[in-house]
Amino acid sequence: MITIVGFDKMSLKKRRRLYVTILTDLSSPKSLRTLAVSKGRDEAAGRNNCVTLILPRLDDRSW
């Protein structure tokens, strides 16, 4: 069960302005899982793109 999530942004290339936003499951510190990755580093990348990617899979019991 996912109880805690974290958002982080990461630069893929120096000085190229190529960023991604990463949504991670932080529920178990021993087994962190990447849930979604979206292009961009602004709020829209995290809130809209990452959350949109993960919402259809939340009902799946394999998480």
C-alpha positions, -999 to +999 in steps of 0.1 A: +000+000+000+013+034-009+010+058+020+038+083+014+050+097-019+078+120-028+084+144-058+118+153-070+133+170-100+164+159-117+186+174-145+195+149-172+221+170-190+242+198-177+233+233-191+207+217-215+176+224-194+165+189-197+147+180-165+124+153-153+101+151-123+101+118-105+072+104-083+085+079-057+068+056-032+084+064+002+062+041+022+090+017+030+125+032+033+140-002+026+124-006-008+119+028-026+100+025-058+097+049-088+061+053-096+062+077-125+087+100-145+075+130-164+094+155-186+097+190-170+104+204-136+075+227-130+044+221-109+025+209-140+050+181-146+046+168-111+010+174-104-006+168-138+017+144-156+030+122-128-003+120-110-021+113-142+003+085-150-002+068-116-039+073-110-051+045-133-028+020-116-038+028-080-066+002-080-042-025-090-035-047-060+000-057-071+013-024-057 
